[in-house]
Amino acid sequence: MAKSRHSTRLKSREDSLFAVKKRKRVPHEFVLDALAPLAPWTRPMFGCLAVYVGEKIVLILRDKPNYPGDNGVWLATSKEHHESLRRDFPSMRSIGLLGKDVTGWQVLPMKANDFEEAALRACELILAGDPRIGKIPTSRRPRRAPKSRAKKKSAKSRRRSESRSKG
């Protein structure tokens, strides 16, 4: 006996309700393993994976087909720390896709011969609380003052109320 078309449609609808969304692969997952004692958490950012420890963003993990030269581990730092970090990470450089200006973000490039060692060294510095790596992100949108609910009087209505109070 042939199955009814209705039950087939219902079954596929039920399957789609309970289907698990396929997750993207975590780039350079060994970095999260190394930071596990600090209970890092992640958030998608710029199509990459931002890594936070507490309220600080410390790293971005990137492995994408566009701009492959900027794939690797991005360090959240500031310009004042670049020189000292470069002594620890000779392959560290500015991120090309962020433009020509030097930014606080620096990359440990995936194509470097010492990539994994450098990434694990960065994790050691984060575990040790090195102040050169990590930033507390600023809010994306400035907070606005609440709008006043009182309506402003137009010039014409102000003149009317002034003439009434005189007379």
Summary of the structure (lengths in Angstrom):
residues: 167
radius of gyration: 27.2
end to end distance: 95.9
largest distance: 95.9
contacts: 379
relative contact order: 0.13
helix: 38%
strand: 19%
